[in-house]
Amino acid sequence: MVSKKIETFVNEIKLINWLEKSGNPNEKYYMFFSLYKACDECGKHYMEFWEQ
């Protein structure tokens, strides 16, 4: 029973087009193309916010 549910889940998740909007500009979210740049430019600000 559990293995059937996992199999169904995996098959359905394969249908998601994960990269459908990749490369398109987005004004709603901050987009960083480097994890290092994201942490350096934005990470400290968010950490300070969540630690309050």
C-alpha positions in Angstrom: 0.0 0.0 0.0 2.7 2.5 1.0 4.9 1.6 -2.0 2.0 2.2 -4.3 1.4 5.6 -2.8 5.1 6.4 -3.2 5.1 5.2 -6.8 2.0 7.3 -7.6 3.7 10.4 -6.0 6.9 9.9 -7.9 5.1 9.4 -11.2 3.0 12.6 -10.6 6.0 14.7 -9.5 7.8 13.7 -12.8 5.0 15.6 -14.6 5.9 19.0 -13.1 7.8 21.2 -15.5 10.3 22.5 -12.9 12.2 24.7 -15.3 9.3 26.0 -17.3 10.0 29.7 -16.4 13.7 29.5 -16.0 15.6 32.4 -17.7 12.5 34.6 -17.6 12.6 37.9 -15.7 10.6 38.0 -12.5 9.7 41.1 -10.7 8.0 39.3 -7.8 11.0 37.6 -6.3 14.7 38.3 -5.8 16.6 36.0 -8.1 20.3 35.1 -7.5 22.2 33.0 -9.9 24.9 32.1 -7.3 24.4 30.8 -3.8 27.4 32.7 -2.7 26.1 36.0 -4.0 22.7 35.4 -2.5 24.2 34.8 1.0 26.6 37.7 0.7 24.1 40.3 -0.6 20.9 39.2 1.1 21.5 36.4 3.6 22.7 38.6 6.5 19.6 40.9 6.2 17.2 37.9 6.3 19.1 36.2 9.2 18.8 39.4 11.2 15.1 39.6 10.5 14.4 36.0 11.5 16.5 36.2 14.7 14.4 39.1 16.0 
